[in-house]
Amino acid sequence: MMSKPVLRQFIRFAAVGLSGTAVQYACVGIALMLSGKSATVTGSAIGYILGSVVNYVLNYFLTFGSGKSHMEAASKYFAVLAVGWCLNLGLMSLFVHHWDWHPWLSQVITTGIGLCWNFTGSRLWAFREVPAEPK
């Protein structure tokens, strides 16, 4: 079970993530409209990248209140999200193309898995504040 401060931070992270998720889902919807089920994975992958930029800024300031330089925080955050992007791409491909699941069901499940990965990586590494050494 998560402690209350971690749970509150997770809720803020998930709320911020709604903006990026909206961008990603819009890209999935556009891909479905224009090219059908075959373009779902590509639409999801493009939307993930676009949404991650929005989420970085909001998470830096609102979720984690980071004091790190953007160079350090962004490089770590986008490394975490690169793994998340690979998870998203791999799972969407597996669910949609190999298991023939419905594209929206696949995206919702993949989003939940990505949320857990991205929060854990962001909290424990990308935005983690290292305590100052005692003098």
C-alpha positions in Angstrom: 0.0 0.0 0.0 1.2 3.5 -0.8 1.7 6.1 2.0 -0.6 9.1 1.9 2.0 11.5 0.5 2.9 9.1 -2.3 -0.8 8.4 -3.0 -1.4 12.2 -3.3 1.6 12.5 -5.6 0.3 9.6 -7.7 -3.1 11.2 -8.0 -1.5 14.5 -9.1 0.7 12.6 -11.5 -2.4 10.8 -13.0 -4.3 14.1 -13.2 -1.5 15.7 -15.0 -1.3 12.7 -17.2 -4.8 13.2 -18.4 -3.6 16.1 -20.6 -1.0 13.9 -22.3 -3.5 11.0 -22.5 -6.0 13.3 -24.2 -3.4 14.2 -26.8 -2.5 10.5 -27.3 -6.1 9.4 -27.6 -6.8 12.1 -30.1 -4.0 10.8 -32.2 -5.4 7.3 -31.9 -8.8 8.5 -33.0 -7.4 10.4 -35.9 -5.4 7.4 -37.0 -8.5 5.2 -36.8 -10.6 7.6 -38.8 -8.0 8.1 -41.5 -6.6 4.6 -41.9 -8.5 2.2 -39.7 -7.2 -0.3 -37.3 -3.9 -0.8 -39.0 -2.8 2.7 -38.1 -3.7 2.5 -34.4 -0.2 1.5 -33.2 1.4 4.4 -35.1 -1.2 6.9 -33.9 -0.6 5.7 -30.3 3.2 6.0 -30.7 3.0 9.5 -32.1 0.5 10.6 -29.5 2.6 9.3 -26.7 5.5 11.4 -27.8 3.4 14.6 -28.1 1.7 14.0 -24.8 5.0 13.4 -23.0 6.2 16.9 -23.7 3.0 18.4 -22.1 3.3 16.1 -19.1 7.0 16.9 -18.5 6.3 20.6 -17.9 3.3 20.0 -15.7 5.0 17.2 -13.7 8.2 19.3 -13.2 6.2 22.1 -11.6 3.0 20.7 -10.2 3.6 17.0 -9.3 7.1 17.0 -8.1 8.0 20.7 -7.6 11.4 19.8 -8.8 14.5 21.9 -8.0 16.6 20.1 -10.5 17.9 21.8 -13.6 15.8 21.1 -16.7 18.8 19.5 -18.3 19.0 16.8 -15.6 15.3 16.4 -14.9 14.3 16.3 -18.6 17.0 13.9 -19.7 16.0 11.5 -16.9 12.3 12.0 -17.5 12.5 11.4 -21.2 14.7 8.3 -20.6 12.0 6.9 -18.4 9.4 7.8 -21.0 11.5 6.2 -23.8 11.1 2.9 -22.0 7.4 3.7 -21.5 7.1 4.5 -25.2 8.7 1.1 -26.0 6.2 -0.6 -23.6 3.3 1.3 -25.3 4.4 0.4 -28.8 5.1 -3.2 -27.9 1.9 -3.8 -26.0 -0.3 -2.0 -28.6 1.3 -4.1 -31.4 0.8 -7.3 -29.4 -2.8 -6.5 -28.4 -4.0 -5.0 -31.7 -2.1 -6.9 -34.4 -1.3 -10.2 -32.8 -4.1 -10.8 -30.4 -6.7 -8.9 -32.5 -8.1 -6.9 -29.5 -10.2 -3.9 -30.0 -7.9 -0.8 -30.4 -9.6 1.3 -27.6 -9.5 -1.6 -25.1 -5.8 -2.1 -26.0 -5.0 1.5 -25.5 -6.8 1.8 -22.1 -4.9 -1.3 -20.8 -1.6 0.0 -22.2 -2.3 3.4 -20.7 -2.7 1.9 -17.2 0.5 -0.1 -17.4 2.4 3.0 -18.7 1.0 5.1 -15.9 2.5 2.8 -13.3 5.8 2.6 -15.1 6.1 6.4 -15.7 5.1 7.3 -12.2 7.6 4.9 -10.6 10.5 6.0 -12.8 9.7 9.6 -12.4 9.4 9.5 -8.6 12.3 7.2 -7.9 14.8 8.6 -10.5 13.9 11.4 -12.8 12.6 13.9 -10.2 14.0 12.4 -7.1 15.7 15.0 -4.9 18.9 13.7 -3.3 19.3 15.0 0.2 22.2 17.4 0.7 25.3 15.9 2.4 25.7 17.1 6.0 28.5 19.6 6.5 
